[in-house]
Amino acid sequence: MLPAKEQLEILKRGCAELINEADLLKKLEKSIEKKKPLIVKLGADPTVPDLHLGHTVVLRKMKQFQELGHKIVFLIGDFTAMIGDPSGKSETRPQLTEEKVKENAQTYKEQFGKILDMEKTDLRYNSEWLAPMTFEDVIKLTSHYTVARILERDDFEKRFKGGKPIGVHEFLYPLMQGYDSVALESDVELGGSDQKFNLLVGRDLQKDWKQEPQIIMMMPILVGLDGTQKMSKSLNNYIGINEAPNEMFGKLMSVDDEMMFSYFELLTDIPMEEIKSMRDKMKSGELHPKKIKVSLAKEIIKTYHTEKDAEDAEAHFEKVFSKKEIPDDILELNYDPSIIKEGKIWLIQVMKDANFIKSNSEGRRFLRDNAVKIDSNKIGLDQEDFELDGKTEFVIQIGKRKFAKIIIK
């Protein structure tokens, strides 16, 4: 194992808040002295089937602990997922079925392997200790926390003052997550900065169970492609780790110039000195932002795919976007001439058939925003019924990455 101070410097990278640094150093020193790895816990409720780059920020931190020789425990909250974490929510979350939780948990295991060494990862489920609890056990657990303390949580406080309902089961969530730390006797718990209250509950419960309280290491929330809000599938500002390399590359090239440096810090292993150097050279005009962004995109893509995929994605991007060419692997849609009405074709239907849009209103929004092109010419909302002028083939494009070749015969 590396000396404790060296480990600490590695682990502090990108960390939003650490409770607390001095105690973590002591735990690391004790771990080396006793030749006993720290137990590092990261919990995740399998509420969505696919992970995006925002989820990987804490996973990458866990990987650092793993590479430093510590025991990492990935805890799948299969039991807590059926309640739903109320963190940051303005209303009660819908509860998932046991079947859906199991289905999502299976996809998590497959995706974790892209970051963690699964052979060295202790995969646990909190249903192991939460499901067998009797009602008496639950009552005893609730006796360790007061309603006043629970209402200190920002989201609960806002909902309570705003007259919005809070289910009693939601009060149990932080207690259950905290009890997970007791059950695992964790030395360190990782989480996002939005999890602070739940993580602190774990420390409090460990003290009540006469355990040494865990260190809390919180990672920042990754900002999504819109440049303002948390990366989220529901906000459609995300990059999925299972997305195709070309799609990932195109999305990463749209990241804000200044924001890309936080992506470097949180999503890659590029040394901080090198990241600072790139930022300084960009500000001085010595290095173009596009060149830096290309290296970011390639670095991330090779993590979740291969180095060749990263090179091919760059070539594809240059061909399609820099040279304004149509990609070789363009989707083709063949139509019968009966689709033509009075010499026109309804573009909304074409966009739906190409899976570019999910609704008519979305298609009209793209047309209204001049985001649709036919053979490189912008098409407006007044051309929803597009005049073909005898054309039997054309290329429709939405945004920078969606192309389809339409053939009518």
C-alpha positions in Angstrom: 0.0 0.0 0.0 1.1 3.6 -0.7 1.8 5.8 2.4 -1.3 7.2 4.0 -0.6 10.8 2.9 -0.1 9.8 -0.7 -3.4 7.9 -0.7 -5.2 10.9 0.8 -3.9 13.2 -1.9 -5.2 10.8 -4.6 -8.5 10.3 -2.9 -9.2 14.0 -2.4 -9.2 14.7 -6.2 -12.5 16.1 -7.3 -14.1 15.7 -3.8 -16.8 18.2 -3.0 -16.8 17.7 0.8 -14.9 15.3 3.1 -16.1 14.6 6.7 -13.4 14.7 7.7 -9.9 14.7 6.3 -8.0 14.3 9.6 -10.0 11.2 10.5 -9.6 9.7 7.1 -5.8 10.1 7.4 -6.0 8.3 10.8 -8.0 5.5 9.3 -5.6 5.1 6.4 -2.6 5.0 8.8 -4.4 2.4 10.9 -5.2 0.4 7.8 -1.5 0.3 6.8 -0.4 -0.5 10.3 -2.8 -3.4 10.9 -2.6 -4.5 7.2 -6.4 -4.3 7.1 -8.1 -2.7 4.1 -10.8 -0.1 4.8 -14.4 -1.1 4.1 -15.6 1.4 1.5 -19.3 1.5 0.8 -21.2 2.9 -2.1 -25.0 2.4 -2.3 -27.2 2.8 -5.3 -30.9 2.1 -5.7 -31.6 0.4 -9.0 -34.3 2.9 -10.0 -33.2 3.3 -13.7 -31.8 0.6 -16.0 -29.0 2.6 -17.6 -26.1 4.5 -16.1 -24.9 7.8 -17.5 -21.7 9.7 -16.9 -23.1 11.5 -13.9 -23.4 8.1 -12.1 -19.8 7.3 -12.8 -18.3 10.2 -10.8 -18.7 8.3 -7.5 -17.9 4.9 -9.2 -14.6 6.3 -10.3 -13.8 7.4 -6.8 -14.6 3.9 -5.6 -12.2 2.6 -8.3 -9.5 4.7 -6.7 -10.1 3.1 -3.3 -10.0 -0.3 -5.0 -6.7 0.3 -6.8 -5.2 1.5 -3.5 -6.0 -1.9 -2.0 -9.1 -1.3 0.0 -12.2 -3.5 0.2 -15.1 -1.9 -1.7 -18.6 -2.9 -1.1 -21.1 -2.0 -3.8 -24.5 -2.1 -2.1 -27.5 -2.4 -4.3 -30.5 -1.0 -2.5 -33.0 -3.5 -3.7 -35.1 -3.0 -0.6 -34.8 0.8 -0.3 -35.5 1.2 -4.0 -39.1 0.0 -3.3 -39.5 3.1 -1.1 -37.7 5.5 -3.3 -35.0 8.0 -2.1 -36.7 11.3 -1.4 -33.4 13.3 -1.7 -34.0 16.5 -3.6 -37.5 15.6 -4.5 -40.4 18.0 -4.2 -43.0 15.2 -4.1 -43.3 11.6 -3.1 -41.5 9.3 -5.5 -43.4 6.4 -7.1 -42.5 3.0 -5.5 -41.0 0.4 -7.8 -42.1 -3.2 -8.0 -39.8 -6.0 -6.8 -39.6 -7.3 -10.4 -38.6 -3.9 -11.8 -35.9 -3.5 -9.1 -34.4 -6.9 -9.9 -34.4 -6.2 -13.6 -32.6 -2.9 -13.1 -30.2 -4.4 -10.6 -29.1 -7.0 -13.2 -28.2 -4.2 -15.7 -26.2 -2.4 -13.0 -24.0 -5.4 -12.4 -23.1 -5.5 -16.1 -22.4 -1.8 -16.3 -20.3 -1.6 -13.1 -17.7 -3.9 -14.8 -16.8 -1.1 -17.2 -15.3 0.8 -14.3 -14.7 -1.6 -11.3 -12.8 -4.9 -11.1 -15.9 -7.0 -10.3 -13.8 -9.9 -9.1 -12.5 -7.6 -6.3 -15.9 -6.0 -5.6 -18.1 -7.2 -2.8 -21.6 -6.9 -4.3 -24.3 -6.9 -1.6 -28.1 -6.2 -1.4 -29.6 -4.4 1.6 -32.6 -6.8 1.5 -30.2 -9.2 3.3 -30.7 -7.3 6.6 -33.7 -5.1 6.0 -36.2 -7.7 4.7 -35.9 -9.9 7.8 -36.6 -7.0 10.2 -39.7 -7.4 12.4 -42.0 -4.5 13.1 -40.4 -4.4 16.5 -37.0 -4.0 14.9 -38.3 -1.1 12.8 -39.7 0.6 15.9 -36.4 0.3 17.7 -34.6 1.7 14.7 -36.9 4.7 14.5 -36.2 5.4 18.2 -32.7 6.5 17.3 -33.9 9.6 15.4 -36.3 12.4 16.1 -38.9 13.9 13.8 -37.3 17.3 14.3 -33.9 15.9 13.1 -35.6 14.4 10.0 -37.4 17.6 9.2 -34.0 19.4 9.1 -33.6 17.8 5.7 -33.9 20.6 3.1 -36.3 18.8 0.9 -38.6 17.6 3.8 -38.5 21.1 5.3 -39.6 22.7 2.0 -42.4 20.2 1.4 -43.6 20.5 5.0 -43.7 24.3 4.9 -45.2 24.3 1.4 -48.0 22.0 2.6 -47.0 19.2 0.3 -47.6 15.7 1.5 -44.7 13.6 3.0 -45.3 9.9 3.4 -44.2 8.3 6.7 -42.3 5.7 4.7 -40.1 8.5 3.4 -38.9 9.3 6.9 -37.7 5.7 7.1 -35.5 6.0 4.0 -32.5 7.8 5.6 -32.7 5.5 8.6 -32.6 2.4 6.4 -29.6 3.8 4.4 -27.9 4.7 7.7 -28.5 1.2 9.0 -26.8 -0.2 5.9 -23.6 1.4 7.2 -24.1 -0.4 10.6 -24.7 -3.7 8.9 -21.6 -3.4 6.8 -19.5 -1.7 9.5 -18.2 0.7 6.8 -15.2 2.9 7.3 -16.0 5.2 4.4 -19.2 5.9 2.6 -19.2 7.6 -0.8 -22.1 9.6 -2.3 -23.2 12.6 -4.2 -23.3 16.0 -2.5 -27.1 15.7 -2.5 -26.9 12.7 -0.2 -25.3 14.5 2.7 -28.2 14.1 5.2 -28.5 10.4 4.6 -24.7 9.9 4.9 -24.7 11.7 8.2 -27.5 9.5 9.5 -25.1 6.6 8.9 -22.5 8.2 11.1 -25.0 8.8 13.9 -26.4 5.3 13.9 -22.9 3.8 13.9 -22.1 5.7 17.1 -25.3 4.3 18.7 -24.1 0.8 17.7 -20.7 1.5 19.3 -19.0 1.6 15.9 -16.3 4.0 14.8 -18.3 6.5 12.6 -17.7 6.3 8.9 -15.9 8.9 6.9 -18.2 10.7 4.4 -16.7 11.5 1.0 -19.1 13.5 -1.2 -18.6 14.0 -4.9 -20.0 16.9 -6.9 -23.0 16.6 -9.0 -22.0 16.4 -12.7 -23.7 19.2 -14.7 -25.4 18.0 -17.9 -25.1 19.0 -21.5 -27.4 22.0 -21.0 -24.6 23.5 -18.8 -26.9 24.3 -15.9 -28.7 21.4 -14.4 -27.7 18.0 -13.0 -27.1 15.4 -15.6 -30.3 13.4 -15.9 -32.2 11.2 -18.3 -35.4 13.0 -17.5 -33.9 16.3 -18.5 -32.4 14.8 -21.7 -29.0 16.4 -20.9 -27.1 13.1 -20.3 -24.5 10.9 -21.9 -25.2 7.2 -21.3 -22.2 4.9 -20.8 -23.8 2.3 -23.1 -24.3 4.8 -25.9 -22.6 4.3 -29.3 -19.2 5.9 -29.6 -20.3 8.3 -32.4 -23.2 9.5 -30.3 -21.0 9.9 -27.2 -18.4 11.8 -29.2 -21.0 14.2 -30.7 -22.5 14.9 -27.3 -19.1 15.5 -25.7 -18.2 18.0 -28.4 -21.2 20.1 -27.4 -20.0 20.5 -23.8 -19.3 24.1 -22.8 -15.7 25.1 -23.1 -15.2 25.9 -19.4 -17.3 23.0 -18.2 -15.1 20.5 -20.0 -12.3 20.9 -17.5 -14.6 19.6 -14.7 -15.4 16.6 -17.0 -11.6 16.0 -17.3 -11.3 16.2 -13.5 -14.3 14.0 -12.6 -14.4 11.6 -15.5 -10.8 10.9 -16.5 -7.5 10.0 -15.0 -5.6 12.9 -16.7 -3.3 14.4 -14.1 -4.5 17.7 -12.6 -1.3 19.5 -13.6 -2.0 18.6 -17.2 -5.6 19.7 -17.0 -4.5 23.1 -15.5 -1.9 23.4 -18.3 -4.6 22.8 -21.0 -6.9 25.4 -19.4 -4.1 28.0 -19.2 -3.1 27.4 -22.9 -6.8 27.7 -24.0 -7.0 31.1 -22.1 -3.8 32.3 -23.7 -5.0 31.2 -27.2 -2.1 28.7 -27.5 -4.5 25.8 -27.6 -7.9 25.8 -29.4 -10.9 24.6 -27.3 -11.9 22.1 -30.0 -8.6 20.3 -29.8 -9.0 19.9 -26.0 -12.6 18.7 -26.3 -11.5 16.1 -28.9 -9.0 14.7 -26.4 -11.7 14.7 -23.7 -14.2 12.8 -25.9 -11.6 10.2 -26.9 -10.5 9.7 -23.3 -14.0 9.0 -22.2 -15.0 6.8 -25.1 -12.0 4.5 -24.8 -13.0 4.0 -21.1 -16.4 2.6 -22.1 -15.5 1.2 -25.5 -12.1 0.8 -27.1 -9.3 3.1 -28.3 -10.2 2.2 -31.9 -13.8 3.2 -31.3 -12.5 6.5 -30.0 -10.4 7.1 -33.2 -13.3 6.0 -35.4 -15.7 8.3 -33.6 -13.3 11.3 -34.1 -13.0 10.5 -37.9 -16.8 10.2 -38.1 -17.3 13.5 -36.4 -14.8 15.3 -38.7 -16.4 13.8 -41.7 -20.0 14.7 -40.8 -19.6 17.9 -38.9 -16.4 19.6 -39.9 -16.5 18.6 -43.6 -20.4 18.7 -43.7 -20.6 15.2 -45.3 -23.3 12.6 -44.9 -22.2 9.6 -42.8 -21.6 6.2 -44.5 -23.8 4.3 -42.1 -26.9 6.5 -42.7 -30.3 5.0 -41.9 -32.4 4.3 -45.0 -36.2 4.3 -45.1 -38.1 3.0 -48.1 -41.6 4.3 -48.8 -44.3 3.3 -51.2 -45.4 6.2 -53.5 -48.8 6.1 -51.8 -47.2 8.2 -49.0 -47.2 11.2 -51.3 -50.3 13.3 -51.1 -50.7 16.0 -53.8 -47.0 15.9 -54.4 -46.1 16.4 -50.7 -44.8 14.2 -47.9 -45.6 14.7 -44.2 -42.3 15.2 -42.5 -43.6 14.5 -39.0 -44.4 10.9 -40.0 -40.9 10.6 -41.6 -39.2 11.8 -38.4 -41.3 9.3 -36.3 -40.4 6.4 -38.6 -36.7 7.3 -38.2 -37.1 7.4 -34.4 -36.0 11.0 -34.4 -39.0 12.1 -32.4 -41.6 10.6 -30.0 -44.5 12.9 -30.7 -46.0 15.3 -33.3 -45.4 18.3 -31.0 -41.7 17.4 -30.7 -41.4 17.3 -34.5 -43.1 20.6 -34.9 -40.8 22.1 -32.2 -37.8 21.0 -34.3 -39.3 22.5 -37.4 -40.1 25.8 -35.6 -36.5 25.9 -34.2 -35.1 25.4 -37.7 -33.4 22.3 -36.5 -34.6 20.2 -39.6 -32.7 20.1 -42.9 -33.6 18.4 -46.2 -30.6 17.9 -48.4 -28.7 20.4 -46.2 -31.4 23.1 -46.6 -33.2 24.3 -43.5 -36.9 23.5 -43.3 -39.4 25.6 -41.3 -42.7 24.8 -39.7 -44.6 26.1 -42.8 -43.0 23.1 -44.7 -44.3 20.4 -42.4 -46.0 19.0 -45.6 -42.9 19.1 -47.7 -43.2 19.7 -51.5 -41.1 17.0 -53.2 -41.0 18.6 -56.7 -40.6 15.2 -58.2 -37.9 14.0 -55.8 -37.8 10.3 -55.1 -34.8 10.5 -52.7 -33.7 13.0 -50.1 -31.7 13.1 -46.8 -33.5 14.5 -43.7 -31.4 15.7 -40.8 -32.2 16.8 -37.3 -29.6 18.6 -35.3 -26.0 17.5 -35.8 -26.2 13.8 -35.3 -29.4 12.4 -36.8 -29.6 11.5 -40.5 -31.9 9.4 -42.6 -32.0 8.8 -46.3 -35.6 8.6 -47.6 -36.3 6.6 -50.8 -39.7 6.5 -52.5 -40.2 3.8 -55.0 
